[in-house]
Structures are given as structure tokens and as C-alpha cells.
Amino acid sequence: TSRVSSCFLHQSFHPRVRLLCPSQSLYYDHMSRAQLRMPVALASALPLLLMLFDPVSAAFGMPTAFWKDRGAATASERPLVGAAWVRTRDVAESLRDVLSLGLGYGAKKATEVRLPQLKEDLRPMYAALPKNSEGFLGQATVRYAMHRHFSHHHGMYLKGLGPDGEVWNSSSPAEILEDRVPSFVIARFEQHLQSGLDLEDLALLAAALEHFMHMDALERLRAVYRLTNHSIEEAVSEHDLTGVLERFMVLQTRGFSSGLTAEDLEMRWRTMVEAFPTWPRTQEWLRSIQESVLNGEIKDHQYASTTVQGGRVNFEGVTTVLESVMDRYGRHQDSDCKVMAGQLIAKEDATQPGRVKLSDFYQTSTNFVEKKEYLRELGAIEEHRDAAGQVVETYVLIPNYLQSAANCLPSSNMYTVCCLNPCEELLRHVEIKVGKSTATPSDILEIVAALPSSTVPAPRVLPDVLMQRLREIAVVHELGGQVHIHGRLFSQWLHHAYPHECPMPAKAGTTRPMTAADWLQETNTSSTHTQEEIDILLGGEATRKQQGAVLLSGRRKHVEVPAAPDVDSASDSMCSALPWDLDEELVFQQEVVSTFDELRVIGRAFAMIGASGGLILSLAQLVFTISSKHGKGGDKAAAWYKPGGVVDEAKMV
């Protein structure tokens, strides 16, 4: 190619000079500039054509900003011809290689032990999630999937993965990797996300995030060793191991700071029963996990060797026990959340399922003391207004409150431990039955009518208003009668069908979920009322039932729980009384490409085909011209050679 280009360029600047092309060892003469102008122009313009032809330029790694700045679809959304040409998955580094750079070979190998189980856990959800045009999960869907996975299996909200009151595509899931892996690893991961993730990629990302969580826990475990005068180089007795685990749990539930002293830790440990009346139950649970791991009954993390010699356990063995504790702690602490749920459901408004009046909320027990302003920021307040716009009643949304940041433990700077979302089990059941991201209203109604919850019996006959509203969603989605099951409207419908389990979804931008500590820092006021303030709000001395309590997020939570009533969803009148709107916010929506964009892509494709055809035609004409000249001047060219193949320059001139 370089030789041909040299001949072309030389001839273009020296129109009447005969050229010797080294590959042929022949002289060609009498070739004018006009005969070479067209192929030279086309060859010179080819890079520009490739740059303008966005799909091809993407494949060659050339700039694509020209069209992107003019509103063209992105790589994952580009229609028709472009979609086939922007595929970079085969040439980009795989996610496995990218994460290995950040994790290190040993840690990466450790995460692979969890991959088979993670793939099985994620498979039903992955099958039902909406995919991009290439059949993979886009950035917003990956973030959504990871948030659901960790909140469901671990009761943990990873900071940066939750919606935080915004739409799911408001940030990238790569942000959670910041400060944990080098910046170039994050950049490569972002590039991989542009193409999308498949099931194995998703499982590997979950394994990597689990690894970071365990590393975070390991840092606190080392702190406990240091504060209790244990050396990680020496094995500990099983009795000491129990003490280490208990003190670790003190940091897990009451927070950890670098300035914590050994005296502070011991004081917190000794006062755990006062702050957490259910602490003895947690101690018993910790001992059961410890015994099960050391006896080989639990083998979650087979890559770590648990060495027990003479009743002593090395640091690696302690780490293995701790990781099993962390994997199960979310579900263990959820029992306290169920207690609160039972208390609130017993006080709910008879005509407003899933809601309790704010005044009744405060009178339920000393358990519930959050200010209305704070509850509103959490998305747990619902105000009913009259025709004049005046507030006639203020309600606390029961599932929204229970799953809010007000009931999360400030466990680490990476995650918080929160109440499990009972609606997740219901949605997963629907996903398994449907097997895709959309379904017909009739299919959904059949599935939900046979699906019970802790407060809703089944089978049941769904109210007519639920059927009608599901059909309204189908009209909004404009999918030929299909309903997206991963969006705000379907979540709203699930809240109406299961008002105690499924939260009422707020519109993006109307809430700002924050912890009590964040509220204090931002407003310089407490997020909770004092007893005196509540008495004033209620118009006098409130009669509040005093009960035993368990601390969650620095507040007392009661352990007495009334029996939760069996509620048959709701009648038509009750469902009709609940707020309803048709403002949709999908987790992922394939961008609808305009006819102009489609025609522009097709036009560019034909332009490229025309340019290629012109180049081929010009080259064919060039070959024909060269062949003609060679046939006439063959004898003359032969006369230019002396014996031995030396050129006779005099004859050539």
C-alpha cells in the first residue's frame, strides 16, 4: 500500500516524470496528472469519509463527536446500519480483565468461587430485565440490578447504586468503584458499559462488589484485633474468636471511626444490652454461625482455609467466619423491621391501606419520632388535600417508611444495612413467571391473583379498579397491549395490589433520601422529635405504650408486635381512594429514533458505498491505462537496460 501511495503522490507532483515502482521493477511513462487525479483524490479523501461515516469511524477508533453533537443516537442506541458497526465488544478488554486490574489476581480468583452461585441468583432477574439494542444490560439497568441484588440478598444499600430520589440513569454504576480501583480501570469499565453487560459480566461485577464489601469489613476486623491486643500473626482461641466477632458487631451497629480507642470499644460492648435489648439473640446467632463455619457446615467461601489447631483459629479462618456473618446479617436484623411493620399495620387507617395517620404514627409507641419534614424528604409522607388545595390529612406511608434511610444502620462508608424489601420477592416471582421485561395485563392479573404475601391471602379476585389501571398502563406504554414491569407505573400498581409490602414510588426529583446524620449536618436540626414536642403536636399529654426496644439507626425500636391482619388487598372503593397518576419513569427505555435519523444513517451508508464504488472504478481505469502503456512501451523499456540489469540512463533520458 505504501509503494502504491508513493507512486501516486510522486506522479501527482511530477506529471511527466517516469516512475520506477520497486515492486514491479518496470518503468512507466507518459502518465499525466489527469490520469491519476481521481484515484489520488479518492485515496486522500477516504479518511475524511470514514470520520463522517460515524458507524465505520467508530469501528476504526476515529472521532465520533461530529454526529453526537448533532443529536445522533449513542452507540448503544444507534439504529439500523450503525448498530451493526459500532460493536466494540470483540476488540475491547473484557470485564473480567478490567476488574482483575483493580482487584489483583488473587482477589479476582477469590471472587470466581462465588460466580456460579451469583449467576444462578441473578439469572431470573437478568432474563426479565430490558436489554439494549445489542441484547445486553445498559448502564441504568446494571445499576438497578445491582441495587436490587444486594438489598435482597444482604439487606445492604450500596452507596451510589440506589436511585437516591432520581431516575436510574442519573449516574453510572462505575462510580462505586471510585477510590477503590485505579482511575484507568474505571475508565475501561465505563467503556465496557457502553456496549453493555451480559449475565456473566453482571455476576462478576456483583462478585467484585462483594469483594470490596469484605475488604471493608476486613479493615474493621483488623481494628478490632488492634484494640483488643490480638496479633493477626497468631491464632486465637474459639472463645476469643467469639469476643472478636461480638466487638466487630458493635462497630457494625454503632459506627466506627479511626479515633476509636480500646476503652471506647469496651464501653460500647458492655452497654449493648441497654441500647439493643435483643443483643443476647444476636450473640447467640453469632455463635451459631461461628460453630457452623468451623465445623464445615457452612462453606460459602471455600477459597479461604479455616485452620483450627488445638482449638485455635488463625486470622484467615476468622476472616472466613466473618464473611459468612456478613452474608447473613441483613436477613438476621430484618426481624426488627418486621416488628415495626406489625405495629404500624395495626394502626393503619381503615380506608387507606398501607397508610397510618401522622398523629397515630406518633401515638403507636416511643418507636416512631421522626419529624414530618424529615419524613417528607424520605418520601414517606402523603398529604391529602381538599378541592381548595388545603391539607386535610397527613399520612405516613408504611412500606416507604420501613425501607427508608431512617431505619438503616450506618455500617460503613460503602454501604448501610437496611430493612429488606418484601416487595422484591413479589416482583421476582412475577419476573420468573413472565420471563421477559413486558407482559400482557391478563398474564399479570393471573400471576398476581395467585401470589400471596404476608398480609394478602391468595388465590383472590382482584378488584376491578386494579384491572382497569393495569390496562391504563398498557395504553401509556404503547407496546401493543404490553406492560413494562420495570418502571414507576408498575411499581405504583404493585403498591395498590400489596399496600403493606410495596412502597409507593415517588416521582424523580421529589425526594432526597438521607440518613439522620446527613439531615443533622445539612439542616443543623435533629430529625426526631422529643417526647415533649410530640405531646404538644398531639394537643396534650399523649398516652404512649412503653415497650421493650431495640436500637436501629441510633433510635429505639420495639420488639412487641401485634398480629398482622390478613388484608385482602383492598376493595374497589379503597383502591380508588389511593392516589394514582400516569407519570412513567422506566428503568431503561430504548430511544425512539426519528425518521430523519434513520434516513441520515441510510444516506451515509449509500454515500460510503458510492465512494467505495468510485474508488474501485478509478483503480480499474488506472490498471487498464498502465496495462496499455506497458504493452506499447515494453520494447522501449527493455532497451533501457544494459547487460546485468543496469539501467542505461542516457537511453532513458
C-alpha positions in Angstrom: 0.0 0.0 0.0 2.8 2.4 0.8 4.5 1.7 -2.5 1.4 2.4 -4.5 0.8 5.6 -2.5 4.3 6.8 -3.1 3.9 6.2 -6.9 0.6 8.1 -6.8 1.9 11.1 -4.9 5.2 11.3 -6.9 3.3 11.3 -10.1 0.8 13.9 -8.9 3.7 16.3 -8.2 5.8 15.4 -11.3 3.3 14.7 -14.1 5.8 13.9 -16.8 8.4 12.1 -14.9 8.6 8.3 -15.5 8.3 6.3 -12.3 10.1 3.1 -11.3 7.8 1.2 -8.9 10.1 -1.1 -6.9 7.6 -3.9 -6.7 7.5 -4.3 -10.4 11.0 -3.1 -11.4 9.4 -1.6 -14.5 9.4 2.0 -15.8 6.1 3.6 -16.6 6.0 6.8 -18.5 3.6 9.2 -20.3 1.1 9.1 -17.4 -0.4 12.5 -17.0 -1.7 14.2 -13.8 -5.3 13.9 -15.1 -5.0 10.2 -15.3 -4.1 9.9 -11.7 -6.0 12.8 -10.2 -9.2 10.9 -9.5 -7.7 7.9 -7.6 -5.4 10.2 -5.7 -8.3 12.5 -4.6 -10.4 9.5 -3.5 -7.5 7.9 -1.6 -6.8 11.2 0.1 -10.5 11.8 1.0 -11.0 8.2 2.4 -10.1 9.1 6.0 -12.5 12.1 5.9 -15.2 9.9 4.6 -14.6 7.4 7.4 -14.8 10.1 10.0 -18.0 11.4 8.6 -19.5 8.0 8.3 -19.9 7.6 12.1 -20.5 3.8 12.3 -17.4 2.9 10.4 -15.3 5.6 12.1 -16.3 4.1 15.5 -15.1 0.7 14.4 -11.7 2.2 13.4 -11.5 4.2 16.6 -11.9 7.6 15.0 -13.7 10.6 16.4 -17.5 10.4 16.6 -18.2 13.8 18.2 -19.2 15.3 14.8 -22.5 13.5 14.8 -23.0 13.1 18.5 -23.0 16.8 19.0 -25.8 17.0 16.4 -28.2 14.7 18.3 -27.4 11.4 16.7 -28.2 8.3 18.8 -25.5 6.9 21.1 -23.5 3.8 20.3 -25.9 1.5 22.2 -29.0 3.1 20.6 -27.9 3.9 17.0 -30.4 2.4 14.6 -30.1 0.2 11.5 -26.7 0.1 9.8 -24.9 1.9 12.7 -26.0 -0.7 15.3 -24.1 -3.4 13.5 -20.9 -1.5 13.0 -20.4 0.1 16.5 -19.9 -3.2 18.1 -16.7 -2.9 20.1 -17.1 -5.9 22.4 -14.8 -8.1 20.4 -11.9 -5.6 20.5 -12.4 -4.1 23.9 -10.9 -5.6 27.1 -13.4 -8.0 28.8 -14.9 -7.0 32.1 -13.0 -9.9 33.7 -9.7 -8.5 32.6 -10.7 -4.9 33.5 -11.7 -5.9 37.1 -8.6 -8.1 37.5 -6.5 -4.9 37.1 -8.3 -3.4 40.1 -8.7 -6.5 42.3 -5.4 -8.1 41.7 -5.0 -11.7 40.5 -5.5 -13.3 43.9 -8.6 -11.3 44.8 -10.1 -11.9 41.3 -9.5 -15.6 41.7 -11.3 -15.4 45.0 -14.4 -13.8 43.5 -14.7 -16.5 40.9 -15.6 -19.0 43.6 -18.8 -17.1 44.0 -19.5 -16.7 40.3 -21.6 -19.9 39.8 -23.9 -19.1 42.7 -24.2 -15.5 41.7 -25.1 -16.4 38.2 -27.9 -18.6 39.4 -29.2 -15.9 41.8 -29.1 -13.3 39.0 -30.4 -15.4 36.1 -34.2 -14.9 36.6 -33.9 -11.2 37.0 -31.4 -10.9 34.1 -33.8 -12.8 31.8 -36.6 -10.4 32.6 -34.7 -7.1 32.5 -34.9 -4.8 29.5 -31.9 -5.0 27.2 -30.3 -2.5 24.8 -30.3 -2.9 21.0 -27.4 -5.3 21.3 -29.1 -7.6 23.8 -27.1 -6.5 26.8 -27.9 -4.5 30.0 -27.2 -0.8 29.7 -25.8 1.4 32.5 -29.1 2.3 34.1 -30.2 -1.3 34.1 -27.0 -2.6 35.6 -27.3 -0.1 38.4 -30.9 -1.1 39.0 -30.0 -4.8 39.0 -27.1 -4.4 41.5 -29.2 -2.4 43.9 -31.9 -5.0 43.9 -29.5 -7.9 44.3 -27.6 -6.5 47.3 -30.7 -5.2 49.1 -32.5 -8.5 48.6 -29.7 -10.9 49.5 -27.7 -8.9 52.0 -30.1 -6.2 53.2 -27.5 -3.7 52.2 -27.8 -0.4 50.2 -24.5 0.2 48.4 -23.9 3.9 48.2 -24.0 5.0 44.6 -26.2 2.2 43.4 -29.6 3.3 44.8 -31.8 5.8 42.9 -31.5 8.4 45.7 -34.6 10.1 44.6 -33.6 10.4 40.9 -34.0 8.3 37.8 -31.8 5.2 37.4 -29.7 6.7 34.6 -28.7 9.7 36.7 -25.3 8.2 37.5 -23.1 5.3 36.4 -22.6 2.1 38.4 -18.9 2.7 37.8 -19.0 5.4 40.4 -19.0 2.9 43.2 -15.5 1.8 42.1 -14.1 5.2 42.8 -11.4 5.3 45.4 -11.2 1.5 45.3 -9.5 0.9 41.9 -7.2 3.0 39.8 -8.8 5.6 37.6 -7.8 3.9 34.3 -9.6 0.7 35.5 -12.8 2.8 36.0 -12.3 4.3 32.5 -12.0 0.9 30.9 -15.1 -0.3 32.9 -17.0 2.7 31.6 -16.1 1.7 28.0 -17.3 -1.8 28.6 -20.6 -0.5 30.0 -21.2 1.4 26.7 -21.6 -1.9 25.0 -23.5 -3.5 27.9 -23.1 -6.4 30.3 -24.3 -10.0 29.9 -25.1 -12.4 32.7 -21.6 -13.4 33.4 -20.4 -9.8 33.4 -23.2 -8.9 35.9 -22.2 -11.8 38.2 -18.6 -10.8 38.0 -19.4 -7.2 38.9 -21.5 -8.5 41.9 -18.6 -10.7 43.0 -16.2 -7.7 42.7 -18.6 -5.5 44.8 -18.9 -8.3 47.4 -15.1 -8.4 47.5 -14.9 -4.7 48.2 -17.5 -5.1 51.0 -15.5 -7.9 52.5 -12.4 -5.8 52.3 -14.2 -3.0 54.1 -15.2 -5.5 56.8 -11.6 -6.8 57.0 -10.4 -3.3 57.8 -12.7 -3.2 60.8 -11.7 -6.7 61.8 -8.1 -5.6 61.9 -9.1 -2.6 64.0 -10.8 -5.0 66.5 -7.6 -7.1 66.6 -5.6 -4.0 67.3 -8.0 -2.6 70.0 -8.2 -6.0 71.8 -4.4 -6.6 71.7 -4.5 -9.6 69.4 -2.0 -10.1 66.6 -3.1 -11.2 63.2 0.1 -13.4 63.0 -1.2 -15.5 65.9 -4.1 -17.9 66.2 -6.9 -17.1 68.7 -8.9 -19.5 70.8 -12.5 -20.1 69.8 -13.6 -18.2 73.0 -11.5 -15.2 71.9 -12.9 -15.5 68.4 -16.4 -15.1 69.9 -15.3 -11.9 71.6 -13.8 -10.6 68.4 -17.0 -11.2 66.5 -19.1 -9.5 69.1 -16.9 -6.4 69.2 -16.9 -6.4 65.4 -20.7 -6.3 65.5 -20.5 -3.4 67.9 -18.7 -1.4 65.2 -21.2 -2.7 62.6 -24.2 -1.4 64.5 -22.9 1.7 66.3 -20.4 3.0 63.8 -16.7 3.1 63.5 -14.2 5.9 63.4 -10.4 6.0 63.1 -10.2 7.7 66.5 -11.9 4.9 68.4 -9.9 3.8 71.5 -9.9 0.4 73.2 -11.7 1.9 76.2 -14.4 3.3 73.9 -14.9 -0.1 72.2 -15.2 -1.9 75.6 -17.7 0.7 76.9 -19.9 0.2 73.8 -19.7 -3.6 74.1 -20.7 -3.5 77.8 -23.7 -1.2 77.1 -25.0 -3.2 74.1 -27.8 -4.8 76.1 -29.1 -1.3 77.2 -29.0 0.0 73.7 -30.1 -3.2 72.0 -32.4 -5.4 74.2 -32.2 -8.1 71.5 -28.4 -8.2 71.8 -28.4 -11.6 73.5 -30.3 -13.0 70.5 -27.6 -11.6 68.2 -24.8 -13.0 70.4 -26.4 -16.5 70.1 -26.7 -16.1 66.3 -23.1 -15.1 66.0 -22.0 -18.2 68.0 -24.2 -20.5 65.8 -22.5 -19.1 62.6 -19.1 -19.5 64.1 -19.7 -23.1 65.0 -21.2 -23.9 61.6 -18.3 -22.5 59.7 -15.6 -24.1 61.9 -17.4 -27.4 61.7 -17.6 -27.2 57.9 -21.4 -27.0 57.8 -21.2 -23.6 56.0 -18.9 -23.4 53.0 -19.7 -20.1 51.4 -16.0 -19.0 50.8 -14.1 -22.1 50.0 -11.0 -20.2 48.8 -10.2 -19.2 52.4 -8.7 -22.0 54.5 -10.1 -22.2 58.1 -7.3 -23.6 60.2 -8.3 -24.9 63.6 -5.4 -26.5 65.5 -5.8 -27.3 69.2 -8.9 -25.2 69.4 -7.2 -22.1 67.9 -8.1 -20.3 64.7 -5.8 -18.4 62.5 -6.6 -14.9 61.0 -7.6 -16.4 57.7 -10.1 -18.7 59.5 -11.5 -15.7 61.4 -11.9 -13.9 58.1 -13.9 -16.8 56.7 -16.2 -16.8 59.7 -16.7 -13.1 59.4 -17.6 -13.2 55.7 -20.3 -15.8 56.5 -21.6 -13.5 59.2 -21.7 -10.5 56.8 -23.5 -12.5 54.1 -26.3 -13.3 56.6 -26.5 -10.3 58.8 -29.0 -8.4 56.7 -31.6 -11.1 57.0 -30.9 -11.6 60.7 -31.5 -7.9 61.6 -34.7 -7.8 59.4 -36.7 -9.4 62.2 -36.7 -6.0 64.0 -38.1 -4.4 60.8 -40.9 -6.9 60.8 -41.7 -5.9 64.4 -42.1 -2.3 63.3 -44.2 -3.3 60.3 -46.7 -5.2 62.5 -47.0 -2.2 64.9 -47.8 0.2 62.1 -50.1 -2.0 60.2 -52.2 -2.5 63.4 -52.7 1.3 63.4 -53.3 1.9 59.7 -56.3 3.9 58.5 -59.3 1.7 57.8 -59.9 3.4 54.4 -56.3 4.0 53.4 -54.4 0.6 53.2 -50.7 0.9 53.7 -51.1 4.3 55.5 -51.2 5.5 59.0 -52.2 9.0 60.1 -49.3 11.0 61.3 -51.0 11.5 64.7 -51.4 7.8 65.0 -47.9 7.2 63.9 -46.6 9.2 66.9 -49.0 7.5 69.3 -48.1 4.0 68.3 -45.1 3.9 70.6 -41.9 5.6 71.5 -40.6 3.9 68.4 -41.7 6.5 65.9 -40.5 10.0 66.5 -39.3 11.4 63.1 -40.2 14.9 62.2 -42.7 15.4 59.3 -40.2 17.4 57.3 -37.6 14.6 57.5 -40.3 12.0 56.6 -41.2 14.1 53.6 -37.6 14.1 52.3 -37.6 10.4 52.7 -40.7 10.0 50.5 -42.7 8.6 53.4 -45.3 11.4 53.8 -48.5 11.7 51.8 -50.8 14.7 52.2 -54.4 14.6 51.1 -55.9 17.9 50.1 -59.4 19.2 49.5 -60.7 20.9 46.4 -59.3 24.2 47.6 -55.8 22.7 47.9 -55.8 22.7 51.8 -54.2 19.7 53.5 -57.0 17.7 55.2 -54.9 14.8 56.4 -51.3 13.7 56.6 -50.3 10.1 56.3 -47.2 8.1 56.8 -46.7 5.5 54.0 -45.9 2.3 55.9 -43.7 0.5 53.4 -41.9 3.7 52.4 -41.0 4.5 56.0 -39.8 1.0 56.8 -37.5 0.8 53.8 -36.2 4.4 54.2 -32.8 5.6 55.4 -34.4 6.3 58.8 -34.2 2.6 59.6 -30.7 1.9 58.2 -27.6 1.2 60.3 -24.6 3.4 59.5 -22.4 0.3 58.9 -19.6 1.7 56.7 -18.7 4.4 54.1 -19.6 1.9 51.4 -23.0 0.6 52.5 -25.7 0.7 55.0 -27.7 -2.2 56.4 -31.4 -1.6 55.9 -34.8 -3.4 56.2 -35.4 -5.9 53.5 -37.9 -5.0 50.8 -40.7 -7.6 50.9 -41.9 -6.3 47.5 -38.7 -7.7 46.0 -39.9 -11.3 46.5 -43.2 -10.4 44.8 -41.5 -8.8 41.8 -39.1 -11.6 41.4 -42.0 -14.1 41.3 -43.6 -12.0 38.5 -40.3 -11.9 36.6 -39.8 -15.7 36.8 -43.4 -16.3 35.6 -43.2 -13.7 32.8 -39.5 -14.3 31.8 -39.2 -11.0 29.9 -39.5 -7.3 30.5 -43.1 -6.9 29.3 -46.3 -8.8 29.8 -50.0 -8.5 28.9 -52.4 -7.2 31.6 -54.2 -10.6 31.6 -51.0 -12.5 32.3 -50.1 -10.1 35.1 -53.5 -10.3 36.7 -53.4 -14.1 36.6 -50.0 -14.2 38.3 -50.8 -11.7 41.0 -54.2 -13.2 41.8 -52.4 -16.4 42.8 -49.5 -14.7 44.6 -49.8 -14.3 48.4 -47.8 -12.1 50.7 -47.5 -11.9 54.5 -50.7 -9.8 54.7 -52.5 -10.7 51.4 -54.1 -14.1 51.0 -54.3 -16.0 47.7 -55.9 -17.0 45.5 -58.1 -13.9 45.4 -60.3 -12.0 43.0 -58.6 -8.7 42.2 -60.7 -5.5 42.4 -62.0 -4.2 39.0 -60.1 -0.9 39.6 -56.8 -2.8 39.6 -57.6 -4.4 36.3 -58.6 -1.1 34.8 -55.4 0.6 36.0 -53.2 -2.1 34.5 -54.9 -1.6 31.2 -54.2 2.2 31.5 -50.5 1.5 31.9 -50.6 -0.6 28.8 -52.1 2.3 26.9 -49.3 4.6 28.1 -46.6 2.2 27.1 -47.8 1.8 23.6 -46.5 -1.7 23.1 -49.4 -3.3 21.5 -51.2 -4.0 24.9 -48.0 -5.0 26.7 -46.9 -3.5 30.1 -43.3 -2.7 31.2 -42.8 -4.4 34.5 -39.7 -2.3 35.4 -41.0 1.2 35.7 -42.7 3.6 38.1 -46.2 2.8 36.9 -46.0 -0.9 37.5 -44.4 -0.2 40.9 -47.3 2.0 41.7 -49.7 -0.7 40.6 -47.9 -3.2 42.9 -48.3 -0.8 45.8 -52.1 -0.8 45.2 -52.1 -4.6 45.0 -49.8 -5.1 48.0 -50.1 -1.8 50.1 -48.2 -3.2 53.1 -45.2 -4.7 51.2 -44.6 -2.5 48.1 -43.7 1.2 48.6 -45.5 4.0 46.7 -42.9 5.2 44.1 -42.2 8.9 44.2 -41.6 10.9 41.1 -37.9 11.5 40.4 -36.6 14.7 41.9 -39.3 15.0 44.6 -37.4 13.2 47.4 -33.9 13.2 48.8 -33.3 10.0 50.9 -30.8 10.8 53.6 -29.8 9.4 57.0 -30.5 11.1 60.3 -26.8 12.2 60.4 -27.0 13.7 56.9 -30.1 15.6 57.9 -28.5 17.0 61.0 -25.4 18.1 59.0 -27.5 19.8 56.4 -30.2 21.4 58.5 -28.4 21.7 61.8 -31.5 20.3 63.4 -32.4 16.8 64.7 -34.5 14.5 62.5 -36.6 13.4 65.5 -39.0 15.0 68.0 -38.5 14.9 71.7 -41.3 13.4 73.8 -42.4 16.9 74.9 -42.6 18.1 71.3 -44.8 15.1 70.4 -47.1 15.8 73.3 -47.5 19.4 72.1 -48.2 18.2 68.5 -50.9 15.8 69.8 -52.5 18.5 71.8 -51.7 17.3 75.3 -50.2 14.5 77.2 -50.2 11.5 74.9 -50.8 8.1 76.2 -48.0 6.1 74.7 -47.4 2.5 75.3 -44.0 1.8 76.8 -42.4 -1.3 75.4 -39.0 -3.0 75.2 -36.9 -1.6 72.4 -34.1 -2.4 70.0 -31.9 0.3 68.6 -31.8 0.8 64.9 -30.0 3.8 63.4 -29.4 5.3 66.8 -33.1 5.1 67.9 -35.2 2.7 70.0 -37.3 0.1 68.2 -39.8 -2.1 70.0 -39.9 -5.8 69.9 -43.6 -6.4 70.8 -45.5 -7.0 67.7 -49.3 -7.4 67.3 -50.5 -9.9 64.9 -50.6 -8.5 61.4 -54.1 -8.6 60.0 -54.9 -10.6 56.8 -56.0 -7.9 54.4 -57.4 -8.9 51.0 -55.6 -6.2 49.1 -58.4 -3.7 49.1 -61.9 -3.3 47.8 -62.8 -1.2 44.8 -63.6 1.8 46.9 -60.4 1.5 48.9 -58.2 1.2 45.8 -60.0 4.1 44.2 -59.2 6.3 47.2 -55.5 5.8 46.9 -53.5 8.3 44.8 -52.9 7.3 41.2 -51.2 9.0 38.3 -49.8 8.1 34.9 -46.4 9.7 35.0 -44.0 6.9 33.8 -40.3 6.6 34.5 -38.8 3.4 33.0 -35.6 1.8 34.2 -34.5 1.6 30.6 -36.2 2.9 27.5 -34.9 2.2 24.0 -34.7 5.7 22.4 -37.2 6.1 19.6 -35.2 7.2 16.6 -36.8 9.7 14.3 -37.3 9.1 10.6 -34.8 11.8 9.8 -32.1 9.9 11.8 -33.0 6.7 10.0 -32.7 8.3 6.6 -29.5 10.0 7.6 -27.9 6.7 8.5 -29.1 5.1 5.3 -27.9 8.1 3.3 -24.4 7.8 4.9 -24.4 4.1 4.1 -25.2 4.7 0.4 -22.6 7.5 0.3 -19.9 5.2 1.6 -21.0 2.5 -0.9 -20.8 5.1 -3.7 -17.4 6.3 -2.6 -16.1 2.8 -2.4 -17.5 2.0 -5.9 -15.9 5.1 -7.3 -12.6 4.2 -5.9 -12.8 0.7 -7.3 -13.8 2.1 -10.7 -10.9 4.5 -10.6 -8.4 1.8 -9.7 -9.7 -0.3 -12.5 -9.2 2.5 -15.0 -5.7 3.0 -13.7 -4.8 -0.6 -14.1 -6.2 -0.5 -17.7 -4.2 2.6 -18.5 -1.0 1.1 -17.1 -1.5 -2.1 -19.0 -2.0 -0.2 -22.3 1.2 1.8 -21.8 3.1 -1.2 -20.8 2.0 -3.0 -24.0 3.2 -0.2 -26.3 6.4 0.7 -24.4 7.6 -2.7 -23.5 10.4 -2.8 -26.1 11.5 0.7 -25.2 11.7 -0.2 -21.6 13.8 -3.3 -22.4 16.2 -1.1 -24.4 16.9 1.0 -21.2 18.6 -2.0 -19.6 22.3 -2.7 -20.0 23.6 -6.3 -19.6 23.4 -7.3 -16.0 20.2 -5.4 -15.3 21.8 -1.9 -15.0 19.7 1.0 -16.3 21.2 3.0 -19.2 20.4 6.5 -18.0 21.4 8.1 -21.3 18.9 6.0 -23.3 16.2 6.6 -20.6 16.6 10.4 -20.9 
